[in-house]
């Protein structure tokens, strides 16, 4: 490989690193449920919110009272956390990917009583 090709590859790698850092540093953190937090008083959260890839949803709740399960659309619609990724610390931070991400509480009838959210990135 010639010296010119090495410089070009190095320059492209540096530009990619800068672009990735810019994208990551522009991420916002949103509290799940807004001011009410993750629980029964979410009032249709996140309606009206605009999210982008890399944003972080922070789920704050009393550990042991609630949990967060990242599920498929089918799991969201049926309130079934089987096979989902479970978070239970009481302060969970989840980075959003492209598309819609579905979250439920799998404790008791919490999901059926509204402790669930679908978050879509633009």
N, C-alpha and C positions, 0 to 999 in steps of 0.2 A: 504494500500500500504506500502511495507516495505521501510526502509531507503535506501537500495541499488537501488530500482526502482526509487525513487525520485531523487537520485544523477544521475542516467542514463538519466532520462528525462531532468533534468536541464542541463547536459552536452550536450545532443543533441540539446536542444533549444539554448544554447550558440553557438554551432558550426553553426547552421542555421543562427543566427544573424551575425556571422562573415562572412559567405559565402555571404549573402545578401549585407552586407556593402562593401565587396570586389568587387562584381559585380557592384554595384552602383557607387563606386568610380572610376571604370575603364571606365565610360561612357565618350564619347567625345561629344563636341558641334561642329556642322557644320553650317556655314552660308548658308541658302538656296540661290541658285544661285551663290555660290562662291563669288568672289570679287565684282561681279556686283550686288549682292543682288536679292531679289525677284522682278522680273519685266520682261520687254521685252527683256533684253540682257542676258538671262540665258545660251545661247549657249549649249543646250542639257544637262545641269546639271540635274541629278547627275551622268551621265555616267562615269564609271571607279571608282567610289567611293565605298568603302566597309563600310557598317554600321552594327552595332550589336544592339541587344535588349538593350534598356536603353539609347542609344545615343540620343542626343537632336538636333533637327533641329531648328535653330533660323531664323525666317522670319523677316527681316528688310525692311521696305518700308514706303513711305509717307502715313500715315493714311488718309483714304478718297479717295485716288487715287487707291489703291489696297486693297484687303483683302486676307485672306487665308480660304479656305473651305476644310475641311477633308471630302472626299467623298468615295463612293464605286468605284469599277472598272468601272461599268456602268456609273456612274456620271462623272468619269474621261474621259472615251471614248467619251461621248456625251457633255462634258462641262456643265453638269447640276448639280448645287449645291443644288437642292431641297432635304431637309432632312439631309443635311450634317451639321457638326459642324463648325460654323463660328467664325473666329478670326479676329479682326479688330483694334488692338491696335497700329500697326505699328512696334511692337517689340514683336512677339509671339514666345514662346519657346514650342515645342511639343516633348514629349518623345516618341521614337519609340517602338512599340510592335513587336512581332514575325510576319514575313510575309511581305507583301507589303502594304504600306500606301500611299494613293493617295491624292494629294493636287491640288486645282485649285484656280484661282482668278475668282470670279463670277461677277465682275463688267464689264458691257458692253460686248465687244467681246474679252476681255483680254485673257481668256482661249483659245479661238479659234486662237488667235495670239501668242500662245506659253507660256503663264504664267500658267504653270502647271508642276507638277513633280510627278513621282512615285518613292518611296524610298523603297528598299527591304533590310531587315536585313538578315545577314548570320548566 
